[in-house]
Amino acid sequence: MDGLWSRVGVRATSVGLLVAGVIGGIHLGQMREDQQQEERSRVAVRADAADLQLLQVRETQQIAARAWRHAATSDAAGKAAGQARAAAAKARKQEKKAIERKAAEENGTVPFAGEIPSSCKEYSGNRAIGCALTLEAGFGLAEFPCLNKLWNHESGWNEKAANPSGAYGIPQALPGSKMGTVASDWKTNPATQIKWGLGYIKGRYDTPCGAWSHFQSNNSY
C-alpha cells in the first residue's frame, strides 16, 4: 500500500513539474514576445522620427526654393520695369527733340538737313558707326542728318582726311592730337574720332543740329 502511494506521489509530482514547466515555458515565451514587440515598437518610433525629420528637411528645402524663385522673379520684374521706364523716357526725349527740330526748320531757325532715317541700318561704313555712336551719346536719330551734313562737308567721313592747317580726321579736330583724349588710335580709328567729335559738339553746341546751324552761318564749327 505504501508502495502504491509512493508511485502515485511520484506521478503527481511529475505531472506538477510538467505543468509548471509548460506554464513557465508559456510565460517565458510570452516575455520574449513582449520584448520583441517592445523592440519593434522602439524601431518603429525611431523610423517615424527619422521620417519626420526627413520630411521637415524637405519642407524647409521647398520653402527656401519657393522663396528664391519669388525673389528672382521679383528682381527680374523690377529690372524689366526699370528698363521699360528708361526706354520710354528716352523715346519721349527723342520725340521731343524731333518735334523741336521740325518746328525750328519750319520757322527757319535751323536749316533743313534731310529726312530723318528710320534706323541706322540706312547707312554703311563710317556713317553707320557714326549713327550708332550718335544714339549712344544720347542724341536721337533726328540729329544724325545734321551730323551727316556737317561731316560730309568737313571730311567726307574719311578718318584719314588731313588739312594743311593741321585739322585731321572725320571731325577735323584741330590739332588732330586732341582726339588722343579718347584713345591712342585716333589717327586710324573712326570710332575714336567720332566719339571725340560728338563730345566736342555736345560741349559746344549742345546737339549736332546746333553745330550744323552754326556751320551754316559761319562756315566752321
C-alpha positions in Angstrom: 0.0 0.0 0.0 2.8 2.3 0.9 4.5 1.5 -2.4 1.3 2.4 -4.3 1.1 5.8 -2.6 4.7 6.3 -3.4 4.1 5.7 -7.1 1.1 8.0 -7.0 3.1 10.7 -5.3 5.9 10.4 -7.9 3.4 10.7 -10.7 1.7 13.6 -9.2 5.0 15.4 -8.7 5.9 14.6 -12.3 2.7 16.0 -13.6 3.1 19.1 -11.4 6.6 19.7 -12.7 5.4 19.1 -16.2 2.5 21.6 -15.8 4.9 24.1 -14.1 7.3 23.7 -17.0 4.6 24.2 -19.5 3.4 27.3 -17.6 6.9 28.6 -17.3 7.6 28.0 -20.9 4.4 29.8 -21.9 5.3 32.6 -19.5 8.9 32.8 -20.9 7.6 32.7 -24.5 5.2 35.5 -23.6 8.0 37.5 -22.1 10.1 37.0 -25.2 7.2 38.0 -27.4 6.6 41.1 -25.3 10.3 42.0 -25.5 10.3 41.6 -29.3 7.1 43.6 -29.6 8.7 46.3 -27.5 11.8 46.3 -29.6 9.7 46.5 -32.8 7.8 49.5 -31.3 11.1 51.2 -30.5 12.3 50.6 -34.0 9.1 51.9 -35.4 9.3 55.0 -33.2 12.9 55.7 -34.4 11.8 55.1 -38.0 8.9 57.5 -37.6 11.2 60.1 -36.0 13.7 59.7 -38.9 10.9 60.0 -41.4 9.5 63.1 -39.7 13.0 64.7 -39.6 13.5 63.9 -43.3 10.0 65.4 -44.1 10.9 68.5 -42.1 14.2 68.9 -44.0 12.4 68.5 -47.4 9.7 71.0 -46.4 12.4 73.5 -45.4 14.2 73.0 -48.7 10.9 73.5 -50.6 10.1 76.7 -48.7 13.6 78.0 -49.4 13.3 77.1 -53.1 9.9 79.0 -53.4 11.4 82.0 -51.6 14.4 82.0 -54.0 12.1 81.8 -57.1 9.9 84.6 -55.8 12.9 86.8 -55.1 14.4 86.0 -58.6 11.1 86.7 -60.3 10.6 90.0 -58.3 14.2 91.1 -59.1 13.7 90.3 -62.9 10.4 92.1 -62.9 11.9 95.1 -61.2 14.8 95.2 -63.7 12.4 94.8 -66.7 10.2 97.6 -65.4 13.2 99.8 -64.9 14.4 99.1 -68.4 11.0 99.8 -69.8 10.8 103.1 -67.9 14.2 104.1 -69.2 13.3 103.2 -72.8 10.1 105.1 -72.6 11.8 108.2 -71.2 14.5 108.0 -73.9 11.8 107.7 -76.6 9.9 110.7 -75.2 13.1 112.7 -75.2 13.9 111.8 -78.7 10.4 112.6 -79.8 10.6 116.0 -78.1 13.8 116.7 -79.9 12.4 115.7 -83.3 9.3 117.9 -82.7 11.5 120.8 -81.7 13.8 120.3 -84.7 10.8 120.1 -87.1 9.4 123.3 -85.6 12.8 125.1 -85.9 13.1 124.0 -89.5 9.6 125.3 -90.3 10.5 128.6 -88.6 13.8 128.8 -90.5 15.9 128.9 -87.3 17.6 125.6 -88.2 18.5 124.7 -91.8 16.9 121.6 -93.2 19.4 118.8 -93.1 17.5 115.9 -94.7 14.9 113.3 -93.9 15.2 111.6 -90.5 16.2 108.0 -91.0 14.1 105.1 -89.7 17.2 103.4 -88.3 21.0 103.4 -88.5 20.7 100.5 -91.0 20.1 103.0 -93.7 23.8 103.8 -93.5 27.1 101.9 -94.1 30.8 102.2 -93.3 31.8 105.1 -91.1 28.4 106.7 -91.3 26.8 103.6 -89.8 29.3 103.8 -87.0 28.6 107.5 -86.6 24.9 106.9 -86.5 25.2 104.2 -83.8 27.5 106.3 -81.7 25.2 109.3 -82.1 22.4 107.3 -80.4 24.9 106.0 -77.8 25.8 109.6 -77.0 22.2 110.3 -76.1 21.1 112.1 -79.4 18.1 110.9 -81.3 18.0 109.8 -84.9 16.6 113.2 -85.8 20.1 114.6 -85.1 22.0 112.4 -87.4 21.1 114.1 -90.7 22.7 117.3 -89.3 25.8 115.4 -88.3 25.9 113.7 -91.7 25.7 117.0 -93.5 28.4 118.6 -91.2 31.0 115.9 -91.6 30.2 115.3 -95.2 31.5 118.9 -95.7 34.4 118.6 -93.2 35.9 115.3 -94.3 33.5 113.2 -96.3 33.6 110.8 -93.3 37.2 109.9 -94.1 39.1 109.0 -91.0 42.4 109.9 -92.7 41.4 113.3 -94.0 44.2 115.8 -93.3 44.1 119.5 -93.7 47.2 121.7 -94.2 46.0 123.7 -91.1 46.6 120.6 -89.0 43.0 119.6 -88.8 42.6 115.8 -89.0 40.1 113.0 -89.3 36.3 112.8 -89.6 35.5 115.7 -87.3 38.6 117.7 -88.5 39.9 118.2 -84.9 42.5 120.9 -84.8 45.0 119.7 -84.0 44.2 116.1 -84.6 46.1 115.0 -81.5 43.2 116.4 -79.4 41.4 113.1 -80.2 44.1 111.3 -78.2 42.0 112.1 -75.1 39.6 109.4 -76.2 42.2 106.7 -77.3 45.7 106.4 -78.7 44.5 105.1 -82.0 43.0 108.4 -83.0 44.8 108.6 -86.3 43.2 105.4 -87.7 40.1 104.5 -85.8 36.9 106.2 -87.0 35.1 105.3 -83.8 37.6 107.1 -81.7 37.4 110.2 -83.9 33.6 110.1 -83.9 33.4 109.8 -80.1 35.7 112.8 -79.8 33.7 114.8 -82.3 30.3 114.1 -80.6 31.8 115.1 -77.3 33.1 118.3 -78.8 29.7 119.1 -80.4 27.8 118.3 -77.2 30.0 120.6 -75.1 30.0 123.5 -77.5 26.7 123.4 -79.5 24.5 121.0 -77.4 23.4 119.0 -80.4 24.6 118.1 -83.9 21.9 120.2 -85.4 23.1 123.1 -83.2 26.6 122.6 -84.7 25.2 122.4 -88.2 23.3 125.6 -87.7 26.4 127.3 -86.5 28.3 126.0 -89.5 25.7 127.3 -91.9 26.2 130.8 -90.5 29.9 130.7 -90.0 31.3 128.1 -92.4 33.0 126.5 -89.4 32.1 124.9 -86.2 
